[in-house]
Amino acid sequence: MIEALLNRIRHKRKCQLDIDESYPDVPIIIEYGYGLSHLINDEEEWDLKARVDDIRETFSEEFYLDIPPIPLYENRKLYPNQYVFKIMGVQVDENELLIDHLLAIPDNNTEGKIAGINTYEPCFKLDAFWITKEQWESAETMGYIVVNELEIIATHFTVILNLYAPCLTVSLMDKEIRKPMLYKGIFWITDMENIEENTMIYRIPVDYMGNIDDSVDRTTLNSKNHDNYNHKKMWNSINTKETRNKSFDYYPRGRVEISGGRATIFATPCICTEEIIEYISKMFEITNENFIHTVKVVPDYSKHYQCFLDRENG
């Protein structure tokens, strides 16, 4: 569907953008009204976040740009079913959807006019119709291009990236957005009362996609796949003065993973408190400035993360 539309308008316009310093480190933002929140669902394999991220990666490879993960923000000031695109803080386009309807776009081979609500396709302002899901099959039979809510936004986003590619290239180069450096790794919390005194934190420098920095010697990473640290092996390599002659599973512990602009903190449930998670986020430099847009905390109730507190209470 995307190629079908892009082939109809391949020329690029020259563009001018006044850079808004409200978003100094975020080149592209998508905002949406609360009526579109159902399109953002981490439990779905292919929600709007995943679709946008896939398009971003493809575009980055095509234009040799290191574009960070693109935040999707719910904006209550927008109409419920509206979404907008911002580049360097400047709104460059917007659209409003009709929920529970599909967009039917006539093509050169379309025969007949389908019964629907007159509208236009948002990318190139082509005449189109809102139709019900029950009309999907008949619309395709008549030669219409039929698009659902998710693909309308995805196609629109692809066109915006292509249209403003020159602006993005210049803006990213001018601002010299740094290669983000944050960390993944493992940790123990040995002092529950004095959080800042916990020093048993073992970090691996990575970028926001989770790629380990070239400076890291992979042979020092003792996990099975040599991509992180193993709690037991790391503990056994530490001086007994630091471990206080305790076993590796005595203290509550956790692990930080980074992937695609998302940070996941797995930890013994008793340390999944706001104060400790905030401290761990600080120590691993999990921040928006490092292009981390989602932080997920996973209290792990399995035996793997049990500690002395669990045994005492169990």
C-alpha positions, 0 to 999 in steps of 0.5 A, a space after each residue: 500500500 505504501 509503495 502504491 501511494 509513494 509511486 504516485 508522487 515521487 518528487 520531493 519538495 524543498 522545505 524550511 523549518 524553524 528549529 524549536 528548542 523545546 525539543 533539542 534532542 528529539 528529531 521526530 515526535 508523534 502525538 495522538 489524541 486519547 481516542 487512538 490510544 488503543 493503537 499503542 499496546 505493548 502486549 501486541 506484537 505489531 502495534 503502532 510503536 512497533 510499526 513506527 520503529 520498523 519504518 524508522 529503521 528502514 529509513 535510517 538505513 536508506 538515508 544513512 541517518 542514526 535516528 533515535 527511537 521516536 516517542 509517541 505521546 498522548 496529547 489531551 489538547 488534540 481532538 480524540 482521534 487526531 494525530 500530529 507529526 513534529 520535526 524538531 518541535 515543529 508540527 509539519 502535518 496532522 490528520 484525524 481518523 474515523 474510528 472503527 472505519 477503513 479508508 478506501 482510496 480509489 486507484 486507476 483501476 477502480 470501477 464504480 463508486 462505493 457508498 461511504 463518507 467523503 474524505 481525503 487520503 492524508 498523505 497526498 490529499 487524494 479523494 477517499 471514503 470512510 467505509 465500514 469493515 463489512 465493506 472491506 471485501 467489496 471495496 477491494 473487489 471494486 479496485 479500491 486500496 483499503 487501509 486500516 487505522 494503523 496503516 493510515 498513520 504508518 503510511 503517513 509517517 513514511 511519506 513525512 520521513 521521505 518528504 522532510 529527509 533533507 531537513 532531517 539530514 541537515 538538522 541532525 548534522 547541525 545539532 550533532 546529536 551524540 551517540 547515546 551511551 547508557 548501560 545494561 548489566 546486573 546489580 545487587 542491593 545490599 543496603 535497603 536503608 541507604 540506597 545510595 551506598 549500594 556499589 555492587 553494580 556492574 555495567 556494560 556500555 551500550 547504545 539505545 538499541 542495546 548494541 554493546 560498545 566496541 570498547 567492551 571485551 566480550 570475553 569478560 561478559 560471563 553470561 551464556 551468550 557473552 552479552 551480559 554478566 551472570 550473577 553467580 559467576 560475577 559474585 564468585 569473582 568478587 573479593 570476599 570482603 565485598 561479598 561478606 562471605 555471603 552466597 550470590 543469592 543472599 541479597 536481592 538483585 536484578 538485571 537491566 536490559 536495553 533494546 530498541 529504546 526500551 529499558 527493562 529492569 528485572 529484579 527481586 520483587 522486594 526491591 521494585 520500589 520507586 526509590 530503588 528503581 529511580 536509583 538503578 535508572 540513574 546508575 545505568 543512565 536510563 534517561 530520555 536524553 539517552 533516547 530511552 522512551 520506555 522503562 519497564 519494571 519486571 518483579 521476578 518471582 521465580 527461584 532465580 531471583 529469590 533472596 534471604 528476605 524471601 526465605 525468611 518470609 517464606 
